[in-house]
Amino acid sequence: MLLDAAQDLVRRHLPPTSAAEAEQAIILGVKRDVELGWTQIQDPGGTFAEVELFKKLHGEGKIKLRIYKALSAPGKEAQQLFRNGPIIGADDYHLTVRTLKLYADGSLGSRSAALLQPYSDKPDTSGFLTIKEEELQPILQAALRKGIQIQTHAIGDRGNRFILDQYEKAMNAVPKAEWKIKEPRWRVEHSQIVNPADIPRFKKLGVIPSMQPSHAIGDLHFAPSRLGIARLEGAYAWQSFIKSGSIVPGGSDAPVERGEPMIEFYAAVARKDMKGFSGEGWHPEEAVSREQALRMFTIWPAYAAFEETLRGSIEPGKVADFTVLSADIMKIPEMEILKTRCLMTVIGGEIVYEAK
């Protein structure tokens, strides 16, 4: 098993993806997304070459999905974004590129997520950080001055504390008068295992915990052994974040997870696996209400993309993006949510998918 950067030892020997293959992959991926009911995806990480493909396919009318694209950092993509500035609302608000994606640590499943204490089921490791302060600070401080949003992958409690510390250090280092955007809305992607003492820091710093409910229903089968019961208190703590004053945009982490909105909505409100199972110490009080879950997949992601006045709710003055479902997920029994299907997807007032 090759973890994180070690994958490059193999990846560098694989033949590159052709332009035609890349286009076909995007078209097929977008087709699946709109059939599931997504009207926008927030794509964390990638290159300007992908941005150009999105532009081309939007221009040719081959894809209709709105895309909020982050570029991988550190590296040449970040430097180009700093040099040229963000792309906001291109192709009639179908494409925005204003964000850099960084990584603070690895994953819980591979025990590469950085923990404050050793893994309960492998005491000889606490995981590891994947970036150093001296690499991060120039990027973070430049982002504040250039008006670039930052989103950083952090899974473990040490990874989350580290990136909060780094965000705070950069914000203190750059005078607020030099911030191009007064409310930068930096994000932590996953915020999966967080020491309870660090949860209020997100709101204090204006940092958004961007979380994926399906992680909690997959990880419940191994996270207790990885972490021990005590550390589950700050794991997948959606309700604690909300009560602390944070908004919690919901995602799917596809293709790590299946990328299906009904699975994510169900996971958020049930906090059980797809068979209705929930394990010991899994903190059912961290589940969210259905209204909160609806916000997690509508107005809160719009806010996290600086688009809350453009989309995220159905009201006059906003673009007509909405989804018609086969059942009322605000009222039906929890398990019925998983059987609910998308009947119609509308983007900008155009029906882009309709079930046969």
Summary of the structure (lengths in Angstrom):
residues: 356
radius of gyration: 19.9
end to end distance: 43.0
largest distance: 57.3
contacts: 1138
relative contact order: 0.11
helix: 41%
strand: 17%
